Amino acid sequence: MQVFETPNAHAFMLKMLRFFKKLPFKFQSHNFRTTTLTDLYNETKDIITVQRFAGHRSIKTTQGYIKKDQLKVNKQVAAMLRSRK
């Protein structure tokens, strides 16, 4: 089963990819995982909870996903979105 089964979903994906190419930093779909784990850590400050949520065996793997500069990236994206309106 494919994730994007309908033409509308496919069109949405293409639109998102075009948007990501315009960002002032490199973006890959794996960034969603990094952002989610970073946000969870920032909310809980509990690396064990984040590790379990991510399904990592090693804390070192989880630590690799937690980005201290994520707030800076979030602000850049928000500013870019505001400027497009």
N, C-alpha and C positions, 0 to 999 in steps of 0.2 A: 504494500500500500504506500503510495506516495503522499508526502505531506501536503503538497499543493496539487490538488486534484482538479480544481476548476479553473477556467480561463481567468476569472476575476482574481483568484488567489495568485495566479501566475503573474498577472498584470501588476498586482500589488507588490509582489516580490521584485519585479523589475524596477518599479518606481522606487522602492527602498534602496536597491543597489545603486541607482543613479544618485540618490540623495547621499548615500555613504561616500561616494566618490568625491563629493564636493566638500566633505568635512576637512578641517584644517589639520587632521591627523589621520594616520592609517587606521582603518576600521576593518575588522573581520568579524564574522558571526560569533566567533568564540569570545569576543568582547562582551557579549551579553552575559556569559557565564562569569567572567571576571567582575563585571559591574554588579551582578546579583550577589556574588559572594562578598565583595567589598562592602556593599550596602548592608548586607546582613551582619557583617562584622562590626561596622560602624554603629549599627543599632544595638547590638547585644554585647559587644566587646568580649565575646566568648568564642575563642578559636575552636573549642571542642564542638560546640553547636554547629559552627560553620563546616567543620570537617565532616561531621555526621550527615549534614544536609547535602554536602557535595559527594559523599560516598568515597572519600579519600581514605586510603589506608594509612598514609603518612601525614603528620602535621606539616612537614616541610612542603609537601605538595600544596596543601591548603594555603600556607604562608605565601607561596609563589603567586597565588591568585589575588591576594589582598594588596591592592594598590593604594599607596598613601596619597598619590596625586590625583585620585579619581574625582575628587571634588572640583579640582581645576578643570578637568575634562568636561564634567557636567556643566560647569559655568560657561565654557566655550560653546557647547552645543546649545544651551539655552539662549545665549546671546545671538548665535547664528539664526536660531528659529525666530527670535523676536525681530531681527532685522529683515526677515523675509516677509513679514506681515505688512 
